[in-house]
Amino acid sequence: MMNEEINFNDIVPFQVKKAEGLRKTKLSFNCGLFVVKMLECRSLGLKKRSSINDDTAMDLRRKLCCEMYDLFMDKDFQEGCRR
């Protein structure tokens, strides 16, 4: 794909719509965390998202870190990586 010429006639136009009703952060470094947590809530069908805010961001980071650690320290995961 690299160094290939792009045929702009083949590109399908699309529209970008602004998502409404999402939590906002006052601190720019929380935006990625907010996106991850919003996607998590959406995938689990959770409606209440009021706990995703700047005041809880550090706790959310710790929880996400622990969840990722647990996932990658899982014996089945580690066994699959050794194969």
C-alpha positions as CSV (number, residue, x, y, z in Angstrom):
1,M,0.0,0.0,0.0
2,M,2.9,2.4,0.6
3,N,4.2,4.2,-2.4
4,E,1.0,3.4,-4.3
5,E,-0.6,6.2,-6.3
6,I,-4.0,7.2,-4.9
7,N,-6.9,7.5,-7.3
8,F,-9.0,10.2,-5.7
9,N,-11.9,9.4,-8.0
10,D,-12.2,6.0,-6.1
11,I,-12.6,7.7,-2.7
12,V,-16.2,7.6,-1.5
13,P,-17.3,10.8,0.1
14,F,-18.6,10.7,3.6
15,Q,-20.0,13.0,6.2
16,V,-18.8,13.7,9.7
17,K,-21.4,14.1,12.4
18,K,-20.7,15.5,15.8
19,A,-21.6,13.2,18.6
20,E,-24.1,14.7,21.0
21,G,-24.4,14.1,24.8
22,L,-20.9,12.8,25.4
23,R,-18.9,13.7,28.5
24,K,-16.4,16.5,28.1
25,T,-13.1,17.0,29.7
26,K,-11.4,20.2,30.8
27,L,-8.0,18.6,30.7
28,S,-6.8,17.6,27.2
29,F,-4.8,14.6,28.5
30,N,-8.1,12.9,29.6
31,C,-9.6,12.7,26.1
32,G,-8.2,9.3,25.2
33,L,-9.3,7.8,28.5
34,F,-12.8,9.3,28.0
35,V,-13.0,7.7,24.5
36,V,-12.0,4.3,25.8
37,K,-14.5,4.4,28.8
38,M,-17.3,5.7,26.5
39,L,-16.7,2.8,24.1
40,E,-16.7,0.4,27.0
41,C,-20.0,1.7,28.3
42,R,-21.5,1.6,24.8
43,S,-20.4,-2.0,24.2
44,L,-21.8,-3.1,27.6
45,G,-25.1,-1.2,27.0
46,L,-24.6,1.1,30.0
47,K,-26.6,4.3,29.9
48,K,-25.2,6.0,33.0
49,R,-21.9,7.6,32.3
50,S,-21.8,10.3,34.9
51,S,-18.9,8.7,36.6
52,I,-16.7,9.5,33.6
53,N,-15.3,12.9,34.5
54,D,-12.1,14.8,35.3
55,D,-12.6,14.1,39.1
56,T,-12.6,10.3,38.6
57,A,-10.1,10.2,35.7
58,M,-7.2,9.0,37.9
59,D,-9.3,6.2,39.4
60,L,-10.5,5.2,35.9
61,R,-6.8,5.1,34.7
62,R,-5.9,2.9,37.6
63,K,-8.8,0.5,36.9
64,L,-8.0,0.3,33.2
65,C,-4.4,-0.4,34.0
66,C,-5.3,-3.2,36.4
67,E,-7.8,-4.7,33.8
68,M,-5.1,-4.6,31.1
69,Y,-2.5,-6.1,33.5
70,D,-4.9,-8.9,34.5
71,L,-5.7,-9.6,30.8
72,F,-2.0,-9.9,29.8
73,M,-1.0,-11.9,32.9
74,D,-3.8,-14.4,32.3
75,K,-2.2,-17.9,32.1
76,D,-4.1,-18.8,28.9
77,F,-2.8,-15.5,27.3
78,Q,0.7,-16.2,28.4
79,E,0.6,-19.8,27.1
80,G,-0.7,-18.6,23.7
81,C,2.2,-16.1,23.5
82,R,4.8,-18.9,24.1
83,R,3.5,-21.0,21.1
